[in-house]
Amino acid sequence: MKVLFVHFGDDWIAGSEVALLELMRALTGMNVQPHLWCNAPAMQQAAQKIGVPVDRDVFAHAFDYSSPR
């Protein structure tokens, strides 16, 4: 099963990031193919390090008041 995880956060690895990375690592061994979509280079690098495919984006139009309606 393929599962897309989305993470929007600052450029560091702290509690929620560690929890998400551990979840994706555990699911990989359970016939789940995690894929991460994130905005932070630190999260991108950490996910790639554990073998999770990653797409990184700035989410410029998703989380600000200037987003198109």
Secondary structure, DSSP 4 states (H G I P E B T S, - for coil): -EEEEEE---SS--HHHHHHHHHHHHHHTTT-EEEEEES-HHHHHHHHHTT--EEE---TTTSSTT---
